[in-house]
Amino acid sequence: MTASPIISRLNELRRRLTRWIVIDGASRLAACLTIALAIDFLLDWSFHMDRAQRAVMLLLVLFGTIAVAYRWLMKPLQQRTSDDALCLQIEDQQPELGQALISALQFARIDQATTGSSPTLLRATVELGVSVSENINPTSALNQHRQTRNIAVLSLAVSVLLGAAVSVLATDSMAIWFNRNVLLGQREWPQDIHFQVHGADDGVLTIPRNEDWPIEVSITADSRRKPQELWLEYGDSHRRQRMELLDGGQRFRTDISGATAATTFRVVETQAASGWYQVRIVDRPSLTELKLTVTPPAYSDMPEEVLPTGSGPFRILKGSRLTVTASSNQPVASANLSVGTISRPISISDQTKLSLELSGSDLQDGDYRIDLTDIQTLWLPGRSEPQALTSREPAMFRLRVAADREPQVQVKLVGVSTLVTERARLPIVGHITDDFAVTKLELQHRRRVENAQEDTASTLAVRPATQLPSRDVPIDFALEFEQLQVTPGNALSFVIAATDNNSVTGPGIGRSSVFLARIVTDDEFRAALLGRERELRIEFEKQIKLEDELRTDASALLAAVRGKADLTAVQRDQLARLERRQKAIGEEVLKIARRFGEVVTEIQNNRIEDNEGPLQTRLQSRVIQPLGGVQRDCFPPILSLLDRARTRAANSNDRDALLTQTIQAQQKLLERLNEILGHMEQAEGFQEAVNQLLEVQKAQQEVLKRTEKEKQDTIRKLLDAPGRPKK
């Protein structure tokens, strides 16, 4: 006998179990989906999640739904319950059956031939199980209360989901939620505050790299309330930055600090939020290369020069031409170079190559700056419309435009003073230098007659030994007054003028200091020389007196220290002062000798007498040469003796001997100085006698002139007397 009736009943129970599992899993799945969608709706409604957050929520809902479906629906359906397990489950729910079902099912599978079991016993057990299976209630093994609850939950959840699906089409709130959380669209929840980010274009705000850039947000006119505070929320870090309140809550402001990479942000309030804005980073235009080329004026004969950038100020010659070439890091719309009040546009090629030439009045002292303007525009703080982005730190260089200096004239008169005769020659020596070249030299003189109101000006060409043009011109020539045709009573002023080769801003003319000369008669000149000789003689007498006092002081010091082993500090100081005083007298005597030499030179240059005339011969042989001999033969030995005496002050014998020799040498010096003084007085007397003789001759000539004039007047009166017949 087979157990087919039992198996048939078990199959019916299995179908009912599958239906129960489907209803249970579907109810769980629908309930979880409904709860997840409700939570997602509430979160987005409350917090206005961004797109990334909404995408995460959508994934959580999908994966949660899949997990529930797998755990409570797919996995249970994949597991098939065996007949034995079903029998045991039924017998567990209906204890009165005992083990009749499971025994009948198992005995029906036994092979009698192999097991040696009793056929009667097996058949009786199977028949008992079949008869019992007719009374089995298939639903007794299932939880009917739970199935009823699952059907109710499933019906409610499906109704809610269907209602939500219909409301997506019928209501705006569900449509917004569906767009934002299912389609991941950009629709915004209705809110009572709306924001406008200044400078944003289609959700993109462009700012310069590495700058603290202001973000300004305005509350739109359709907003129903004014917020008390706003935050700027960054999308990458979710960090919030409080914004500063402006205009009584109508505008808010904050800064993005030193942005170096693209980011996103939005404006949030406790109950409102803006959409997400993308921050685009751009570079300001700047120069990647700057070349400054200076072309000096042609007359300077200087080569073209490229100035080293990054240093300065640069000195360029006035009249030069400056060529500016540069390259920018990106295409630019315009470029401008400015200095002071001058502004010049720079030519642009290929949008990145810049070039400009400056010359003339465009070149001046100052700081030059190059400003670049980008081809793209963006919103700038304080502006109502987009503006072109300019260079943050303009390229700068400093120039000093130097004018070509006029020639530097350094000359002097040699061997003459301000009093000269009409036959004088004026030696002029020195040199003239110029940065580039001297092209012409001339002597510019102005003459005025005594008591006259007007001057007579004229020029005289000067031909130097060096061929012109030249940068360095030595001067050594004599001005002959006979060329100027001056007479006594005239005053003459003159300068040496040098002209350079400046053909741009010049020519430049450099002038020496003004030389003055008063033309006098020979008698006046001789009288002036006599006065100078007297002054020199008086000065010489003063030095003789000082030398005599010095010898007396040396004798007194010797008497005070003779034989003493050591000197007091005062005595040592006296010895040192003796040496200094002796040296000063020697220097003054040398100056007097030189001044007498200048007198001789003036006599020669003014041609008072022929070369080697008596006056020159007397001064040379009787005064100048003896003074030179004294300076050479007397003063150095005396100074050496005083120095040795000072260094050997502690040795009484050597010191006393040296001081004794010093006094003797000073005595000999005084004798020679007095001898020279006598020659000075003789020369002075000779000169005075000559001057008096010349005055007598001059008076005689004046008497002769007056006598001749009286004679002529008398003859004229006789010839013109009345009554005398006329021829």
Buried (B, 14 or more C-beta within 10 A) or exposed (E): BEBEBBBEBBEEBBEBBBEBBBBBBBBBBBBBBBBBBEEBBEBBBEEBBBBEBBEEBBEEBEEBBEEBBBEBBEEBEEEEBEBEEBBBBBBEBBEEBEEBBBBBBBBBEEEEEEEEEEEEEBBBBBEBBBEBBEEBEBEEBBEEEEBEBBBEBBEBBBEBBEEBEEBBEEEEEBBBBBBBBBEEEEBBBEBEBBBBBBBBBEBEBBBBBBBEBBBBBBBEEEBEEEBEEBBBBBBEEEEEBEBEBEEEBEBBBBBBEEBEEEBBBBBBBEBBBBBBBBBBBBEBBBBEBBEBBBBBBEBBEBEEBEBEBEEBEBEBBBBBBBBBBBEBBBEBBBBBBBBEEBEBEBEBEEEBBBBBBBEEEBBBEBBBBBBBBBEEBBBBEEEEEBBBBBBBEBBEBEBEBEEBBBBBBBBEBBBBBEBBBBBBBBBBBBBBBBBBBBBBBBBBBBBBBEEEEEEEEEEEEBEBEBEBBBBEBEBEBBBEBEEBEBEBBBBBBBBBBBBBBBEBEBBBBBEBEEBEBBBBBBBBBBBBBBEBBBEBBEBBBEBBEBBBEBBEBBBEBBEEBEEBEEBEEEBBEBBBEBBEBBBEBBEBBBEBBEBBBBBBBBBBBBBBBEEEEEBBBBBBEBBBEBBBEBBEEBBEBBBBBBBBBBEBBEBBEBBBBBBBBBBEBBEBBBEBBEEBBEBBBEBBEBBBEBBEEBEEEEEEEEEEEEEEEEEEEEEEEEEEEEEEEEE
